[in-house]
Structures are given as C-alpha cells and as structure tokens.
Amino acid sequence: MKAKYLLLALLSFVIAQQSLQAQFGFSHEVGVIAGPVAFQSDYGQRNDFETNSGNVGYGLGIVHYLNFAYNADCNCYSRYTYFNDHFKVRNEIDYHVTNFEHFGDEVGEDSFGGLQLASHKGMTRVFEIGSQLEYFPLSIRDFAAGAYKFTPYISLGVHFVAYDPDAFSELGSGDIFGQITNPYTTPVSSGPALFNGFAQGDGEFNSGIDRRAGDTWAVTWSVGTRYKLDILSDLLLDLRWHYYTSNWVDGLNPDPRPANRADDWIFWINLGYIYYLN
C-alpha cells in the first residue's frame, strides 16, 4: 500500500469538502457497512456457480455523506434546487479479504493437472478509498421528514485501490511465490475452460502469478435503498459492483485470452447503519 497516494487522496477530499461547504452548505452523515464480497477472479471456471459461490470473502467500510438538502451552519433546509433534493456525495474507506480456490470441471479430473489446480490456493487483501455520487428519485427532504420509510438510489464513482495478494500450493511451496514458475506446483490448464494455461520459461511474469502488493483504480456503481429508523438514523441495503483497472488484484493473471477476457471485479452486498450528525 503506498502511503503517499492515501495522503494525497485524503488531502484532495478535505479541499473539495471545504470548497463545497463554502459554495452550497450541507450537513454530514456517517455510518458503517459490512457484507459478503463475491470476487470474480481468475481462479476457477468462468460462468460456474461453484466458482462464484466458493470464492466469497467479507468486507467492511466506513462511509461519510454530504447531504445538500440540509445546511448544518444554520440548522435549516438549504435553498431548494433539484440537485440539493436528489443527490448526495458518498465518501468511503473499504477493506475486504477473499480466499481463492479453483473450481470447475478440470479440478475434478483424475489427473496430475487436476491435482495441481485443486492444490493451488490464494487470497487477497484490498483497501479502497473513494467517492460516489448518489441519485435519489424521491425527495431527500421528504424522506428525512418521514414522508415515506424507503427511498431507493443509484450511484456511480471512482476508488483508489491498494491490494496485497498471496498464493501457495498444497503440493509444496516451490517457486510459486513471485516471478518463477515451478512446473511441479504450478497448474497448467489443458484448455480454455479455466485459464488457458500458464506460460513457463524465462522467469518473468509469464508465470501468471504475482503476489507483490500494488495499486490501481476501480469504477464503482450500485443500487440500493435506505430505510428510515428515526429522525437521525437509517438502515442501508446496497448492491454494488467494483470493476478494477488491473487484472493483478487477485495475484493471478493467466493468458492468452479469451479465457482471461476481463479484469478483476467484485459484487458486494452491503448492510449498513447511517447516522445524521446535524
């Protein structure tokens, strides 16, 4: 994880918040979120239910909202505009961990290749910080006043991502960690069903395995709803997707395509609690 990028992101957030406060006026909301993370990685077989259900981790997050409908400076509603009454900015810090295994037809084969796949395990730890713009079709003011219990929303945003993957083989450590492929411990697929083979040879990253920490970006989007508990608190249900601009977040990047046709991404189901500070 690169501390300078985190400090830059936090500084940018503080500056942007001060600018918005001066121009618009707003109030703050804070909360926590948690839930299962389905990591769509290069482990396992594409479009396989066992793969999708088996490689599931867990995530936690701290969220902060800029609510433009209410101005904390005067303890009153802000001047009405469509934007103020239907949009919020969500800032958050997330952390999620997922353990990986290979699933699919080739893992079950009675062969040494099947044994290699079944023995190859991995995991990744991911830290994310970023912002989303949330759109509420119903009035934010009316929801805050208790006019209705539920209010749906959609969102779109960008996150900075720092990841720290790992990998091992139950057949023995060999050289699977890092740059060099060990032909005994490293799986080689016989076809495109899983990941169309690991290249072997010159000790570069053609092994398809890299457990070094790194960083990238993610495009995020979500759909969800809030449930009004009382005047100062809500419950949150959020279904979200994070698409990473790297295929190394899970530490595995086998080629050639089409078996490895997409970068890593996650589907995250969140439950959360939101508290209105002002």
C-alpha positions as CSV (number, residue, x, y, z in Angstrom):
1,M,0.0,0.0,0.0
2,K,1.5,3.4,-0.9
3,A,1.0,5.9,1.8
4,K,1.7,8.9,-0.4
5,Y,-1.4,8.1,-2.6
6,L,-3.6,7.7,0.5
7,L,-2.4,11.0,1.9
8,L,-3.0,12.7,-1.5
9,A,-6.5,11.3,-1.6
10,L,-7.3,12.4,1.9
11,L,-5.9,15.9,1.2
12,S,-7.9,16.2,-2.0
13,F,-11.1,15.1,-0.1
14,V,-10.6,17.8,2.6
15,I,-10.0,20.6,0.0
16,A,-13.0,19.5,-2.1
17,Q,-15.2,19.4,1.0
18,Q,-14.2,22.9,2.1
19,S,-15.0,24.2,-1.4
20,L,-18.4,22.6,-1.4
21,Q,-19.2,23.8,2.1
22,A,-18.4,27.4,1.1
23,Q,-20.5,27.2,-2.1
24,F,-23.5,25.2,-1.1
25,G,-23.7,24.5,2.6
26,F,-24.5,20.9,3.7
27,S,-24.8,18.5,6.6
28,H,-23.0,15.3,7.4
29,E,-23.9,11.7,7.8
30,V,-21.6,8.9,8.9
31,G,-22.0,5.1,9.0
32,V,-20.6,1.6,8.8
33,I,-21.3,-1.0,6.2
34,A,-20.5,-4.8,6.0
35,G,-21.3,-7.8,3.9
36,P,-20.1,-10.6,1.7
37,V,-17.9,-9.9,-1.4
38,A,-18.2,-12.2,-4.4
39,F,-14.8,-11.8,-6.1
40,Q,-14.8,-12.5,-9.8
41,S,-11.2,-13.5,-10.3
42,D,-9.0,-15.8,-12.5
43,Y,-9.4,-18.6,-10.0
44,G,-11.8,-21.3,-11.2
45,Q,-14.1,-21.7,-14.2
46,R,-15.9,-18.8,-15.9
47,N,-19.7,-18.9,-15.6
48,D,-19.5,-21.6,-13.0
49,F,-21.9,-21.5,-9.9
50,E,-19.4,-23.3,-7.6
51,T,-16.7,-20.8,-8.5
52,N,-18.9,-17.8,-8.0
53,S,-20.3,-19.1,-4.6
54,G,-16.9,-20.6,-3.4
55,N,-14.7,-17.5,-3.8
56,V,-16.6,-15.2,-1.5
57,G,-14.9,-13.0,1.1
58,Y,-16.1,-10.3,3.5
59,G,-15.8,-6.6,3.5
60,L,-16.2,-3.7,6.0
61,G,-16.4,0.0,5.3
62,I,-16.7,3.4,6.9
63,V,-18.9,5.9,5.0
64,H,-19.5,9.6,5.0
65,Y,-22.2,11.6,3.2
66,L,-22.5,15.2,2.1
67,N,-26.3,16.0,2.4
68,F,-27.0,19.1,0.4
69,A,-30.7,19.2,1.4
70,Y,-29.9,20.4,4.9
71,N,-27.5,23.1,6.0
72,A,-25.7,22.5,9.3
73,D,-24.5,26.1,9.6
74,C,-28.0,27.4,10.1
75,N,-29.7,24.2,11.2
76,C,-32.2,24.7,8.4
77,Y,-33.0,23.4,5.0
78,S,-30.8,24.5,2.1
79,R,-32.1,26.6,-0.7
80,Y,-34.2,24.2,-2.8
81,T,-32.7,23.0,-6.1
82,Y,-33.3,19.7,-7.8
83,F,-29.6,18.8,-7.2
84,N,-29.9,19.5,-3.4
85,D,-33.0,17.5,-3.0
86,H,-32.0,14.4,-5.1
87,F,-28.2,14.0,-4.9
88,K,-25.7,13.1,-2.1
89,V,-21.9,12.6,-2.3
90,R,-20.7,9.4,-0.6
91,N,-17.1,9.1,0.6
92,E,-15.8,5.9,2.0
93,I,-13.0,3.7,3.1
94,D,-13.3,0.0,2.5
95,Y,-11.4,-3.1,3.4
96,H,-12.2,-6.6,2.1
97,V,-10.4,-10.0,2.2
98,T,-11.2,-13.0,-0.1
99,N,-9.7,-16.5,-0.1
100,F,-9.5,-18.3,-3.5
101,E,-9.7,-21.8,-4.8
102,H,-10.1,-23.3,-8.2
103,F,-13.4,-24.9,-9.0
104,G,-14.8,-26.4,-12.2
105,D,-14.6,-29.5,-14.4
106,E,-10.8,-29.6,-14.7
107,V,-10.3,-29.5,-10.9
108,G,-12.3,-32.7,-10.7
109,E,-10.3,-34.6,-13.3
110,D,-8.4,-37.7,-12.2
111,S,-5.1,-36.4,-13.4
112,F,-2.0,-34.6,-12.2
113,G,-3.2,-31.4,-13.7
114,G,-6.4,-31.6,-11.8
115,L,-4.4,-32.2,-8.6
116,Q,-2.3,-29.1,-9.3
117,L,-5.4,-27.0,-9.7
118,A,-7.1,-28.3,-6.6
119,S,-3.9,-27.7,-4.6
120,H,-3.4,-24.1,-5.8
121,K,-4.8,-21.6,-3.3
122,G,-4.7,-17.8,-3.0
123,M,-6.1,-14.8,-1.2
124,T,-6.0,-11.0,-1.5
125,R,-6.4,-8.1,0.9
126,V,-7.9,-5.0,-0.6
127,F,-8.1,-1.4,0.7
128,E,-10.2,1.2,-1.2
129,I,-10.8,4.9,-0.7
130,G,-13.1,7.0,-3.0
131,S,-16.3,8.8,-3.6
132,Q,-19.6,8.2,-5.4
133,L,-22.4,10.5,-6.5
134,E,-25.8,9.1,-5.4
135,Y,-29.1,9.9,-7.1
136,F,-32.4,9.6,-5.1
137,P,-35.5,9.6,-7.4
138,L,-37.6,10.6,-4.3
139,S,-37.2,13.8,-2.4
140,I,-34.4,13.7,0.2
141,R,-36.3,16.3,2.3
142,D,-39.5,14.3,2.3
143,F,-37.7,11.2,3.3
144,A,-35.9,13.0,6.2
145,A,-39.2,14.3,7.4
146,G,-40.7,10.8,7.5
147,A,-43.0,11.1,4.5
148,Y,-42.0,7.5,3.5
149,K,-40.0,4.7,5.1
150,F,-38.0,3.6,2.0
151,T,-36.0,5.6,-0.5
152,P,-34.1,3.9,-3.4
153,Y,-31.0,5.3,-5.1
154,I,-28.3,4.6,-7.7
155,S,-24.7,5.7,-7.6
156,L,-21.5,6.0,-9.7
157,G,-18.0,6.7,-8.5
158,V,-14.3,6.0,-8.5
159,H,-12.0,4.4,-5.9
160,F,-8.2,4.3,-5.4
161,V,-7.3,0.7,-4.7
162,A,-4.3,-0.9,-2.9
163,Y,-4.1,-4.7,-2.9
164,D,-1.9,-7.3,-1.3
165,P,-2.3,-10.8,-2.8
166,D,-0.8,-14.1,-1.8
167,A,-0.7,-17.7,-3.2
168,F,0.5,-21.1,-2.3
169,S,0.3,-24.8,-3.4
170,E,-0.5,-27.6,-1.1
171,L,1.9,-29.7,-3.1
172,G,4.8,-27.6,-1.7
173,S,5.9,-24.1,-1.9
174,G,8.4,-24.5,-4.8
175,D,8.8,-21.2,-6.7
176,I,5.1,-20.4,-7.0
177,F,5.6,-17.3,-4.9
178,G,6.7,-14.4,-7.2
179,Q,8.1,-14.5,-10.6
180,I,9.4,-18.0,-11.4
181,T,7.1,-20.9,-12.2
182,N,7.7,-24.3,-10.8
183,P,6.3,-26.9,-13.2
184,Y,5.5,-29.3,-10.4
185,T,3.4,-27.0,-8.2
186,T,2.0,-24.6,-10.9
187,P,-1.1,-25.7,-12.7
188,V,-1.2,-25.8,-16.5
189,S,-4.7,-26.0,-18.0
190,S,-5.3,-28.3,-20.8
191,G,-7.8,-26.0,-22.4
192,P,-9.7,-22.7,-22.1
193,A,-12.2,-23.8,-19.5
194,L,-10.2,-22.4,-16.6
195,F,-7.5,-20.1,-17.7
196,N,-5.9,-21.5,-20.9
197,G,-2.5,-22.3,-19.4
198,F,0.4,-20.7,-17.6
199,A,3.4,-19.9,-19.7
200,Q,6.6,-21.2,-18.4
201,G,10.2,-20.5,-19.0
202,D,12.2,-17.3,-18.6
203,G,11.4,-16.4,-15.0
204,E,9.4,-13.3,-15.9
205,F,5.7,-12.7,-15.1
206,N,4.6,-15.0,-17.8
207,S,4.0,-17.5,-14.9
208,G,0.7,-15.7,-14.3
209,I,1.3,-15.5,-10.6
210,D,2.5,-12.3,-8.8
211,R,2.0,-11.9,-5.0
212,R,3.5,-8.4,-4.8
213,A,1.4,-5.6,-3.4
214,G,0.2,-3.0,-5.9
215,D,-2.3,-0.3,-6.6
216,T,-4.9,0.5,-9.2
217,W,-8.3,2.2,-9.7
218,A,-11.9,1.0,-9.6
219,V,-15.1,2.2,-11.3
220,T,-17.9,1.6,-8.8
221,W,-21.7,1.6,-9.3
222,S,-24.5,0.5,-7.1
223,V,-28.3,0.3,-6.5
224,G,-29.8,0.3,-3.0
225,T,-32.3,1.6,-0.6
226,R,-32.5,3.3,2.7
227,Y,-35.0,2.5,5.5
228,K,-35.9,5.3,7.9
229,L,-35.4,4.2,11.6
230,D,-35.9,7.5,13.2
231,I,-35.2,11.2,12.6
232,L,-31.4,10.8,12.9
233,S,-30.7,7.2,11.6
234,D,-31.3,5.0,8.6
235,L,-30.6,1.4,7.7
236,L,-28.9,0.7,4.3
237,L,-29.1,-2.1,1.8
238,D,-26.6,-1.7,-1.0
239,L,-25.8,-3.9,-4.1
240,R,-22.6,-2.8,-5.7
241,W,-20.0,-3.6,-8.4
242,H,-16.4,-2.6,-8.4
243,Y,-14.5,-3.0,-11.7
244,Y,-10.8,-2.8,-11.3
245,T,-8.5,-1.4,-14.0
246,S,-6.0,-4.2,-13.3
247,N,-6.1,-8.0,-13.5
248,W,-3.5,-8.5,-10.7
249,V,-5.7,-7.7,-7.8
250,D,-6.1,-11.4,-7.0
251,G,-2.4,-12.1,-7.8
252,L,-3.3,-14.2,-10.8
253,N,-3.2,-13.1,-14.4
254,P,-3.0,-16.0,-16.9
255,D,-3.1,-15.5,-20.6
256,P,-3.8,-15.8,-23.5
257,R,-7.3,-14.6,-24.0
258,P,-10.2,-15.3,-24.5
259,A,-10.2,-17.4,-21.3
260,N,-8.9,-14.4,-19.4
261,R,-11.1,-11.8,-21.1
262,A,-11.8,-9.3,-18.3
263,D,-10.0,-7.6,-15.4
264,D,-10.9,-8.5,-11.8
265,W,-14.2,-7.2,-10.3
266,I,-16.3,-7.8,-7.3
267,F,-20.0,-7.9,-6.4
268,W,-20.6,-6.7,-2.8
269,I,-23.8,-6.9,-0.8
270,N,-23.8,-4.3,2.0
271,L,-25.9,-3.8,5.1
272,G,-25.3,-0.6,6.9
273,Y,-26.3,1.9,9.6
274,I,-26.3,5.6,8.9
275,Y,-26.4,8.4,11.5
276,Y,-27.2,12.1,10.8
277,L,-24.6,14.3,12.6
278,N,-26.6,17.5,12.1
